[in-house]
Amino acid sequence: MNKVIAASAVVILFSQCNRKKEMTETETPEKVVAFDLSNIDSTVSPCENFYQYAVGNWMKNNPVPSTESRWSSFNILHKENQKKLESLILEANKKEDAHKGSDAQLIRDLYRSAMDSNLLEKKGITALKPLMEEISAVSSKEQLSSVIGKLKTIGVSTPVGLYVSRDDKNSEQYITTITQSGLTLPDRQYYISQEDKYKTIRTQYIEHINKMFELAGMVSRTSADKILAVETAIAKAQWDRTELREPEKNYNKMTLVQAQSKLRFVSLPAIIKELNMASFDTLIVGQPSYFEAMDKAVGALDLQSWKDYLLWKLIDGHAPWANKAFEDEHFKFFSTQLRGVKEKKPRLERVVEMIDGELGEPLGKLYVEKYFSAKSKEYMSQLIENLRSAYRVRIKNLTWMSAETKEKALKKLESFTYKIGYPDEWKDYTKLEVTPNDLLTNFMNITKYQMRFMLDRLDKPVDKKEWFMSPQTVNAYYNPNGNEVVFPAGILQPPFYHPDFDDAINYGGIGAVIGHEFTHGFDDKGSMSDWDGNLNNWWTDSDRKEFDALTGALAEQFDAYEPIAGMHVNGKMTLGENIADLGGLTLAYAALETKLAGKDVPEIDGFNWQQRFFLGWANIWKMTTTEEELRNRLNTDYHSPGEYRVLGPLVNLPQFHQAFGCTNQAMVKPDSSLIKIW
């Protein structure tokens, strides 16, 4: 629901460390290994393909498991983290005396409602029946907007996305934004492409809808075709993901009256009324042409098609946690056919992940009490300042940027704030209704509660302490509106940081992550916001032209990568993340170089600190992926595949070439074509 996560969060993947084994009283802890030498494929030269060299053996020995669509260091760490959450959930489940509204009660009863398979079979989709009947009773297109509003309160995806967040041009206040939404398949490409692969998926999708409608007791062999027609019309109206990365183009401020004047069949006031929002007269329309085209589609397609579509969105949004038949059919299409996953995870694993997603903060409070170390927070604060110092030097020494723009870039850098570990203030969940005997109703109650958090911001001062990730999340993000970088507790553990790791691994891990997030403030999008978090052009025209030329060259470099025959990385769509990877590595290396200056640093396992820094970076991105998942991500993910997150930056870094003695091999670009942005 929040644009910070949609637009700014960077998905970070992690590397595995050897863990402590169970010990007897006489045994000593096994030392944590920062980099496992068995990952290396020494038959490949590091100067020809450093990714294959550094983690090639790991990939050979780690095919994608049957329960996954890809397998990576992130998956391994995620599973370890989920085990910690599982223990917290099972502990909460024992607390029979937990008072209503407490974290333990909410977690306990959500867990019980999800684990009682007999009750789930008995209830099925009963909780959805009132809304299903209301949709079926719609007798005119004028009534569709009210239904869309009601569906939004429980988190159902509709053609009108709506959220409240900080104004991109006035970060001191909240504003309402409406944006394109409403597709079920991963991307518009899945609806409009005439490639055989996508045609096959559309055929499978129709079969899936028909099956789900049969399970819901609504047998109609024409509904699926109508639903696909509606979603295809929506897809054709939508902007592509590259356009969605243009902040100014997606910022169209107008009055509610002006926005509504362009729409004939969709009523924004009717949607807003159902959301019970504070009154407002100004909003941001993210993609004006989309709303006009979508409104025309409402007029052009028959009423029954739209009713079928809304019924479908309601059922699809809740199917994974209805009964087994719904769950199995949902898994078959979305996990197996779309992503290549062969079998479901055990129910307990799925329930833990669900509770983590639905009650992230209440579970997070328990997590940080047990697992987060104050020492980690202290280390992070120092490391962040080390990276800031490195960035300060880099900006001052840039040859392509004028003194005028440098002064403002430094002002933005000094204004960066950061959050580490967990929120200073926790959200209040004490009035949330969660029971042990109705999972779908729990889902709807939780979503309504979270929607109220968001919508009620509108008439309040900006909460600068708010977090957009739970503390246990293994991730990090940059928030442009707050000009802040945020590092949840979940990321502050091996392999990114451990007190026993050598500096090279720590800086190649969490150091590069910090640098990555800092650089998001200066990537092709982040550089359009100023030190106060407002969209504001602080560049001279000539400096912006120089910057665009450099970033354009990086986009072209990534355009050439072809992970699947005939399917390339989208250099423009992934540009922000690629800039951040290049910048993050550059900054982390510079900060480490400063820290180790004048010190005699011994080799470890035959590698000097320079080499270990880059081995650590490659180790983060080791992964194997099903073709279906890779295809999906090439269409939808703003990050490049793991292999190219290693190869792409390193070919531009002389520090890497020097570390491994590379000269004219594949990992080396001519000096004249090296891309140095920050």
N, C-alpha and C positions, 0 to 999 in steps of 0.2 A: 504494500500500500504506500510505502514511502519512497519518494524519488531518490533519497540519499542512497538507499540500498540498491535501487534499480540502476542508477546512473553512476554511482561513485564507489560502490564497494568493489574491492578487488578480491577475487577468489584466490586464496593462497593454498597451495598444495605443499605437503610436507614430506620429510624423509624419515625413514625408520631408524631407530636406534635399538641396540640390544638392550633388553630389560633385565632387571634383577630377577633371578630365579628364586623359587622358594628355598629358604635356608633353614638349617638346623641351628641350634644355639651355638654350636662351635664353629660354624662357617662364617666367613666374612663376605660382605656384599661384593658382587661381581662388578668390576669397573664398567661404567657406561661407555660404549664405543661410539665415537663421534662420526666416523666414516668407516664403513665395512669394505675392506679391500676385495672381498669376494664379488662385489658388484662390478668390478672392472673387467672389461674384455680387452686384454692386452694384445689381441691379434689385430686390433684396430688402432691406428695412429691417432693420438689426441689432436694432431694438426689436420687430420682429414675429416674426422667426425667426432668431436669431443663428447657428444651425447652418447654415442655408441661405445666409445672408449670408457667413459666414466660409469655408465650404468647398464651396458650391454648385457653382461651376464645376469644381472638382476632381471632384466626383461625376459631373457631366455627361460629363466627359472620361475617366472611368475606370470603365467597366462591369466587371463581374466577369469575369476571364479564364476561358477554357475549362477550365483546370487547377485552378481554385479554387472554393470555395463562397462565399467573400466576399473582397473586396479592400480593403485598408486601408493606412494608414501602417505598421501592424504588419507586414503581409505584405511590404511593400517593404523594411523594415529587416531582417526575418527572412531574406529572400533575400540581402541584402548580407552578413549574418552567416554564412549558410550557405556563401557563396563563400569566406570566410576558413577555415571548417572544411574545406571541400573541398580547399583548398591544403595544409592540414595533413595530411589523410588521404592525399592523393596523394604527399606527401613521405614519410610513413611507409611507404607501399607500396614505395618504392625501397630501403628498408633491409633488404637480404637478410641482414645479419649481426645484426639485432636479436635480443637474447637472449630466451629463453623467459620469459614472464611480464612482460616490459617493456611499457610503454605502446605503443611502436611496434609490437611483435609482435602485441599484441592487436588493435590498430586495423588493422594490415596484413592479418592473416588473416581478420578479420571482413569486411573490404572485399572480399577476394578470393573468399571463399565466397559473397558476395552478388552479385558482378558476373559470376560464371561461369554464364551462363544455360544452357549446354549441360549442365553438371553438375546444375543444378537440375532440368532436364527429366528427366534420367536418374534422379535420386533421388526426385523427387516427395515423397510423404509417408511414405517408407520409415521415417524416424526415429520416426514416430508409431505404427507397426504394433504393437510390443510392448504399449503401453498400450491401443491399440484392441482387441487380443486379450484383454487382461486385463478390460476392461470387458465385452466380449461374453461372457466366461466367468462373469460374476457370476450366481450361482444363487439368491440370496436378498437381501432388502432389508437384512438385517443387514450384508452385505458392501459396501453402497453407501458407507458412511462411510469405510472404508479407502481406497476408490478416490478419494473426494473429497479426502482428505488427500494422496494421491499427486499428484493433478492440481494441488493448490494449490502443491506444491513447484516446479512449472514455470510458475506464474503463470496457470493456467487459472481463469477465473471460475466459481465454483460458488455454490450457495445459501447457503453459510456463508463469510462474509468473516471473516478473522482477521488481526490484526496485533499487534505489540508496540510500545508507545510510552509516553511519560511519563504517569503517572497524573494525570488532570485535577484530583484533589483532594490529590495529594501529588506535586508536580513533581520531587521528589528521588529518585523511584524509577520503574522501568518496571513495566508491568502488561500482561497480555494482554486484548485486547478482541475480542469477536465481534460482527459486524454484518451486516445484510441485504446480499445480493448476488445475482448469478446471472442477471440479465436480459441479453439480447443487443440488443434494440431500445433506443433512447436513454432511455426513461422508462416508468414504469408506465402513463402515459396512452396510450401507443401500443397497449397490450393491452386496455384497458378502455373506451376512448372509443367511442361508437357513431356518431361523425361519419363521413361518407363518406370523408374524407381518410384517416383511420386504418384504416378497413375496407379501403381499397385497399392501404395499406401492408402490412397483415396478409396479404392475398392474395399480394402480391409476395414477402413473406417466406417463405411456404409454397413458392412456386415456387423461390425461391433455395435453401432447404434441400434440396429434392428434387434440384436440379441439383448441389449440392455432394456429396450422398450418391452420386449417380451417378458423379461424378468420382472418388470414393473407393472405387468398386466395391461399394457397398452399396445396391443398387436396392431401394427399398421405398416405395411410394406412400402408405403409412400413417404412416411415421415422422414426416414434417413435421407432420401434424395432432397427433400425440402430443406432439411437442416444443413446439408452440404451446400445447397444453393445460397442459403442465407449467409453462411460463413464465408463462402467464396466471394459474395458481394462485399462483405466486410473486409476481407483480405485485399481485394482490389482497391478499396478506398484507402487502406492504410499506407502510411509512409514506411519506407524501408528502414532498416536499423542504422544505416549510415546517416540518413536524414535526422533520425532521432538523436544523434550525437551533436547536433548543432544548436547550442543554447539559445542564441538570439532568434533563430528560426522557430523554435518551439516556445517562445515567450511572446504571447499575443494577448495583451491586456485589454479588456473591454468591459463595459457594463453588462450586467445580466440581461438587460433589455436588448442591447446590441447583439449579444450572442444568440438570444432566442429569436431575434428578427430574421436570422438566416436559416432557421429551422421551421419546417411546417408540421411534421408528423411527430417529432420528438419534443417533449415538453420538459425543459430543464427545471422550471419551477415545480412540476409534479414530482420529479425525482427528488429534488431537494426537500420538499415537504415530507416525503416518506422517511428521509434521513434525519428529520427533526434537528436541523442545524440552526445555529444562530443566524439571524438575518444578515444579508450582505448584498451589496449592489455591484461589486466589482470582482472579476475572476480572471484567471489565465486560461485561454483556450490553447491547448498544446498544438493541435494540428487542425486548423480551421477547415482546410479542404476535405479532410477526412470526415468531419462532422456533417458537412454539407452533402457529401456523396453518400454517407451512411443514412442520412435523413431521406434522401431520394430513394434509397433501397427499401426503406420502410414503406414508402408510398408505392413502390413498384411491385413488391412481392405481396402475395395474398396474406390475409390475417392469420390463417391456419399455419402457414409456414413459420411465422414469428412466434406463435404460441408453441408449436412443436420445438422450436429452437430454445425458448425459455424453459420449457419442461426438461429438455435435454441438459441444459446447463445446470439446472437444479439437481438432477439425478447424477450427472457426471461428477459434480463437485463433492458429492457425499458417498459415492459408490465404494471407495476403498474400505470404508468402515461400516458398511451396511451388514449384509450377511455373506456367507461364503460364496454363493453363486455370483453375486455382484462383484465381490472382491476378486474372484478368480478371472472373471471376464475382463475386468478393468486391468488386471495385471497382464493378461494375455496380450491385449492390444498395446497399452502404453509402455509396458516394460519389455515384453518379448519382441513384439513386431516392430516397435519404434526404436528400441534401444538395445536389443540383442541379449536381454537378461533371460536366462534359462529357467531359473526357479526362484521362488520367493524365499526371503530370509525367514528364520524361525519367528513365530508370533511375538515372543518376548522382545526380540530385537526391534521389530517393527513398532511395537507399543512404546518402547523407550524412545525411539526416534520421534514418534508422534507426540508424546508428552513434552519432549524437548522443544518441539516446534510450537506447540499450543500454549504451554505454560513456561516459557523460557526464563522469565525473570524470577518467578517463585522457585523454580528448580535451581536457578543460578545463585540465589541467596544461599541455599544449602551447599552448593558446589564450592563457592569461594570460602565458606567457613571451614571446609574440610581440606581443600586441595590447593588453595592459593597462598603463596609465600610472599610476605612483605619484602623479602630480599629480592625477589624478581622485579617488584615494582621499583625498587631503588636502582637496580641495574639498568632497567629500561629507561628511567629518567636520565641517567648519565649517558647512556648510549644515544638517546635522542638528541641530547645537546652536542655530543660528538659529531653526529651526522649534520646537525644544523651548522656547526662550525665548518665542516667540510663543504657544505653547500654555499656558505658565505664566501669562502675562498674561490670556489668554482665560478660563482657569479661575477665576482670582482675581476677575475682573469679571463672572462669571455672576450674573444676577439671580434665576434660578430654583432655584439650588442653595444649600443651607445651608452654614454654615462648617464643620460637622462632616464633611460629605461632601467638601467642597472639600479639606480637609486630607488625606484619604485619596486623593483623585484626584491631588493633587500628589505624594504619596508614590509612587504608581504611575508617574507621569510621570518622576520623578527616577530611578526604578529601571529605566527602559527601557535596554536595551543594544542595540548594533547591530553588524552584520557587513557588511563592504564588500569586494566584489571576488571573493574566493575563500577557501577554508578555510585555517586555519592548519596543519591536519594533513590529509593526504590518506588516503583509504581504501586498504588494501592489496589489490591485485588480482593479486599475483604468482603465486598458486596457481590462478588461473582457467585452465581449459582452453578454448582457442579454436583451431580448425584452419582451414586454407584450403579444405577440401573437404567441409564438411557444415554448411550454414547452419542448418537446423532444430535440429540437435544443439547448435550454438553458442548458439542462442536459449535452449534448455532449460538449458544449462550456466550461462549468464549469469544467468538468472532464479534458478536454485538458489543460485548464489553470493550474489546480492543478498538472497535470502530468508534466507540464513544470517546476513548482516550484521544484519538486522532481528531475527530470532528469538533470536540469541545475546545480544542486549542484556539479556534477561530477568534473568540472574543477574549483571549487571555494574552498576557505578556509572553514573549518568546522564552521557552525553557531551555537555557543554554547548557543545562546539566543532563538533558535527555540523551539516552543511548538508543541506537538503532540496531544493535546486535545484543544478544544475551551474553553474559560473562563467559559461559562455557563454550561459546562458538570458536571454532578453530579457523580464525579469519581475522581480517583487519580492514579498515576503510578510511578514506579521506572524505570529509564532509565539506563541500565547497561553501555552503551557506554559513558555516561556522568557522571556516578556515582552520579546521582542526583535524588531527589524525587520532585514530582510536584503535587501541590494542586490547581486545578482551583477554581475560585470564587464560582462555583455552589455547591461545597461541604461545603463551609464555612458558613453554615446557620443551623438553627434547623433541625433535632434533634442532629446533631453532635456537634454543638457549639451554645451557646447563652449566653450572659452576665448574664442573670438571672438564668441560670442553676447552680446547685450545682457542685462542682468540680468532684464528683464521676461520674456524668452523662457526663460531658464534657470529662473527661479522658477515660471513657468507650466508648465514641463515637469517637470524632476526635483524641483523644490521642491514642486509639487503632489503628486507621487508620494510623497515623504517624508511630507508631511502626511496623505495618504491612509492610509499604513501606520500612522502614529502613531494616527490616528483609529480604526483597527480595534481598538486596545486599549481604546477607549471606545465602540464601537458596541453594538448591542443584545445581541450575544453576548460580545464582548470585555470589556464592562463588567461581566460576571459573574465575571471572574477578577481576582485581586488582584495586588499588586506582586511576589509570589513565583511567579505563574503558576498559582495554585490557584483552582478554583471556590470562591468565597467571597463572600457578600453583604456588601459593605462600604458599602452605601447605607442611609440612613434610609428608612423606608417612604414618607414624604411626598416625598422627592427622587426615589425610583424612580418614583413615580406621576407626577410632573412630567415625568420623562424619557420614560416610556412614552407620555404624551399627545403630546409633541413628535414622537417617532419614529412614533407611530401616524398623525399628520397627514401625515408624509412618505410613509408607505406608501399612504395614501389618494390623495395627489397622483400617485404613480406608477401606481396602479391605473387611473387615468383615461386613461393613454396607450394608444393602440391602433395598434401598428405594422402589423398585418394586420387587415383588416375582420373584426370579430367575435372578435379575439384580442388581449387586453390584456397589458401588463406585469403581472407578479405582484408587487405592492408589498411583500408580506410576505417572499416568497422572496428578493427582491433588496434587502431593507432594509439589511443590513449594508454592502453596497457603495455604496448610495445615501447612507447616513450618512457613509461614508468619503470619498466624492467631495465632498460639501458641506463636510465638515470640512477636507479636504485643501486645497481652494481657499481657504477662509477663512483657514487658517493661513499658506499660502504668500503670500497677498496681504498679510497683516498683517506677516509677516517682511520682505517686500520693501519695504513702506511704511516700516518702521523703518530699513532699510538706506539708503534713498534720502532720508530726512528731511533737509530743509535743502539738498539738492543741486539744482542747476539741470540737469534731465535733458532733453536735446534730443529733439525728435520724430525718429522714423525712418520714412521712407516715408509721412509725413503722419499718423502715429499717435503719440499720447503713450504713456508707459510703462504707464499704466493700461489703455489699450485693447489694447496689444500683449500684456499678460499674458493677457487673455481670448482674444485671437486664438490665442495659443499653446496654450491649453487646448482650444479647438475643433479646432485642427489635429491634435492627438493622436488625436481620435476620428473623423476622416473615414473613411468606409467605404461600400462598396456590397455588397449581400448578396443571394444567391438567396433566393427565398421559402421553399424547402425548408429552407435553413440557418437562416433567421430563425425559422421555425416550431419547428424543433428547439431553438434556443437559448431561445425563450420558454418552452419546457417544461423545459429542463434547466439553463440558465445562471443562476448567482447574480448575474450582472451584467446591468444593463439594456442594451438596444441603444445603440450609440454616440451616436446623435442625442439620446437622452434623458439620457445622461450629461453632455451639454452643456446642454440646455435645463433639465433638472430642477433642478440646483443654482443656475443663474444667475438664475432667476426669484425666488429667495429672497435674492439678494445686492444690497443697496443700492449696494455699490461698483461693480457692473456697470452698474446703472441710471444712476449718476452719470457713469461713464466714457463712455457713449454718449448721454447726455442723454435717456434713456427716461422717459416720464411715464405715460401711460394706455394704452400699447400692450400687445400680447399677452405680451411678455417681463416685464411688471411685475405683481406681485401687490399688492393693497392692503397697507399697512403692518400692518394688524391680522392679516393671515394669513401674513406672512412667517415662515418656519420657521428659527429660530436655535437650534441644539442646542449645539454647541461653539464 
